[in-house]
């Protein structure tokens, strides 16, 4: 099957980008065995939501009252027992229904650091053939960070490169993937996919997250988590692994959340501008013994690990799903 090439001019029209990615999607779907064949389904509209304001020691939270079914199903008790969440912005929501359980500053835009790499993986899955080979060259490795420990002259498939990208947050893997066709066009597609998927406060300047101009919001990242999980669950599966060994390479997951028993996948990041960031997927047994798929977004934190644990502990002890 012929591989589609990125266009030489950038994509000024969303329709053109959509046609491009849908055409390429079938390649990745066949190779990876995608469980769902729709990419861009987000049924919940922001303008249909209403919120109740809750005051506690963590400042302001907003509990979503209208998810996809226009009915709040999550019941929060004893908010005073929620440990301190020091992240400037965060969100906790149901990945299956889209219901927001609680959040802080969900629409404030911040740098996202290596959380970027989830969109890099999504873009690669959308427009590249997972089995095509990418040759490792000195030019492609001219980026800060060498966690992939790639050997010049080796050739690895796009699918294989997703492992160091997501497990060790390899900047070099991000650049190798982006340069498989044309780097500038790959980043254009990342931005076009964001707009197609209504991530209106999300922008990318590079495929790694090193740029402080890679920005998003907690609400956009929650949407992105749902889109990736529904479209390419293999990306989530890769990010859950403790380790991957192949072709003389070993990549170990540097995400400390991967040691949490309920962890199902996700990505962390850090830069001076972004501070500590993360998106995470967890299967949590709530206080009333309902097991739910929960997404947690953390932005602008210096205590990301403790923030996450405080959220998960509160969910398990004091939140019910009715």
Secondary structure, DSSP 8 states (H G I E B T S, - for coil): -------SS----HHHHHHHHHHHHHHHHHHHT-S---S------GGG--EEEEEETTEEEEEES--TTSS--EEE--GGGS-----SEEEEEETTT--EEEEESTT--EE-GGGHHHHHHHHHHHHS-TT-EEE--TGGG-SS--TT---TT-EEEHHHHHHHHHHS--HHHHHHHHTTS-HHHHHHHHHHHHHHTT-TT-B-SSSSS-STT-EE-HHHHHHHHHHHHHH-HHHHHHHH-SEEEETTEEEE---GGGGSTTEEEEEEEEETTTEEEEEEEEEEE-TTS-EEEEEEEEEEES-HHHHHHHHHHHHHHHEEE-
